[in-house]
Amino acid sequence: MVEPAPFVFFGCIELREILGLRARDERELMELLERAPLGSVYYHTHSVFLRHHQITGAYPNDFANWVASQVRDQVLGERLAVVDPFAFPSLEALREELVSIIDHHIAALHPVPRVVFGDPFFFVQSHVIEVPTGLEACTLGEFRRCLAEVDASSIYFHALESRVRRGHPHGDFADWIGQALGLQSQAEEIARINPYLGGLEEIRARMLRLLDAALGGEAPAGGG
């Protein structure tokens, strides 16, 4: 019997690039969002989860947070906050939805809400660099132990970055558990976990519960 290839855990760090695009009102935000690189759309929506491992605030993306906290427009902030970035088939589709929401909101507003005492919105994009963790697994039990202790950036890299920017629509974790171990039902359940609902630590906790059920035992002492 051929042994499955091990799962090698990588963490990641983010190198940020300020783009020189600055918005001081909601119309400028919309116009700059229309022409900003897609990497910037990704940074201000998806990679928020890398910077904040547990998403607990009311405004879980940078656009919603800026509109609500700096422009003080709670209505638009709430409309942008409910956009789930993982519900869109592409970053372009996500951009179109965000632009449409802002456009519809400001169409009847004169003047357009702007920053008075707050900070402008600076568009940023980032480059994610892989970092070896030294952890790898060949069995489901080993995978469970590694998942419990690995840095949260590894959850981000394998569950989010892999889906959106590395062409693995189900994520690395689900792919390995399904393909290398042949556990298709567990792989499907892991692939369905929505990062938008709780952030990276919630992904870890839900995966650990699924793995414990598959292993048929209680979580080890000190584990997730």
N, C-alpha and C positions, 0 to 999 in steps of 0.2 A: 504494500500500500504506500502510495506516494504521500510524504508528509506535506501539509499545507505550508505555503510560504508564510513566514512570520509577519505579523503586523508590526511595523516600526513606527513608533510614536515620534512625531516632530512637534515642537513648539514653534513660536514665531515672534518676531518683533516687527514693529511698524516704523518705517522711515517716512516722515511727513514732508510734503512739498507744498509750500504756500504758492498759490497760483496768481496772485496779484489781482484777483477779482473781488471787489468789495461792494456790498449792497447796503444802502442806508434807508431804503424804504421797500415796501412789498412789491412794487412794480419792478424795481431794480433786481430784487431777489428772483422774480419770475424770469426776467429777461436774461440774467446771467445764468440761471439754471438751465435755460434753453440751449445755451452754447457752451457751457462748462464741459470738460471731458467727462466721459462716463465714469472714469475712476473717481471723480469728485462726488458724483451721485452715490457711488458705492461707499465712499468714506463717510459721508454724512448720514447714511442710513444703515447699511449692513455693519460696517466696522465700528460703529458705536458700541457694539457688543464686545469687541476686543478691549475697548477702553473702560467699559463698565460691565463687569462680569455678571452683576445682578441688576437687571433693569427693573427699578421699582418706582421711578418717577412717572408723572402724568404725561410727559412729552419725550417719548423714547427715540426720537431722531433729532438731529441738529437743527433742521429747518423749523420744526414745531417748537423746539425749545427756544430758539432765537425770537421767533414771532411772539411767543407768549411772554418771555422774560425781558426782552429788550425793547420790542415795539409795543408791548403791553396789549396785544390784540388776542384776547383769550379765545374768541370765536374761531379765527383762522388757526390758531395754535391747536385747538381741539380737533379741527377737521384734518389737519396734517398729521396729528398724533395717531389717529386710528388707521392710517395707511400701513398695511402689513407689507414690508418690502419683499417678503418671501412668497407672497401670493402672486407675483408677476413673473411671466416667462423670461423676461430680459430686463436689463437695466434701462434700456430705452423705453420700454413699456412703463416702468416705474417712473421715469422722468416725466413722461407724458401725463401720467396721472397727477403727479405733484404740480406740474405747470397748470393743468386744467383746474385743479382745486383753487390755486391762487388766482388764476384769471377770473374764474367765476365769482370769487369772493370780492375782488377789487372792482369789478365791472360797474357796480352801483355806488362806489365810494368816492366822494370828492371832498377833500383831497385824499390821496392814498395814504394810509397809515405809515408813519416813518419813525425812525429812532429820534428821540429828542435828548434824553439824558443817558441812554444806553450806548452799547458798543455796536459798530457795524458788523455785518456778517462777512467773514472772510472765507472764501472758497479754498478748500484744501483737497489734495489727493495724497495717497500714500502708496508705498511699495512694501509688500510683506516679504520678509526674509525668513526662510526656514532655519530653525535652530534644533540640532539633535538633542534628544532628551536622555539617550542611553537606555531607553526602555523599549522592549519588544516582547511580543507574545506569540506563542504557537498554539495554545489551547484557549478555550473559552475561560477557564479559571484564571490563567495567566493574564488574559486580556482584562478580566474584571479587576484583578489586583492592580494592574498598571493604570487603568482608567480611574481608580479611586485615588491614586496619588499623583497623577500627572498634573502639570501646571495647566491652569485654565486656558492659556493661549493655545495649548494642544487641542483642546475641545474646539476652539474657534477654527483652527487650521483644518482639522479633519471633518468638522461638521458643517461649517459655513463657507470658508474660503474655497474648499474643494467643490462645493456645489455651484457657487456663483462664478468663480473665475478660473477653475481648473477643470471644468467639464465633466464633473462626476455628479449628476443630478440627484443621486440618493445619498451622497456623502461617503467618505472613505470608510467609516465604521460599518455602515450597512453593507457596503460592497464586500468588505472582507468577511464579515460574518455570514453573508449569503453565499459568496463564491468559494471562499477557502474552507469554511466549516460546513457549508450546506444547510445552514439553519435559516431557511427562507422566511418563515413566519416571524422570527425575531428580527431579521433584517428589515422586513417590511414595517414592523412596528417602530424600529429605530428611525427609519427613513421618514416616518410620518410625524416625528417630534418637531414641533414648530419652535424655533429659537426665539421668536417674538414674544412668546408667552413665558417670561421669567428669566431669559438670558442663559449664559453658559452654565452656571451652577445648577440651574433647573434641568438643563440637558443632561448633565452628569448624573444628577439624582434619579431622573427618570430612566436613564440607561442602566444604572446600577440595579434598580428595582426589576427591570426586565431581565437582566442577566442573572440575578439571584433566583428569579422564578425558573429560568431555563436550567440553572445548575441544580435546582431542587433543594436548596439549603438556605440557611440564614446567612445574612451578611456577616463576614468575619468581623471580629472585634476591631473597632477603630475604623471600619470601612464605611463609605458613603451612607 
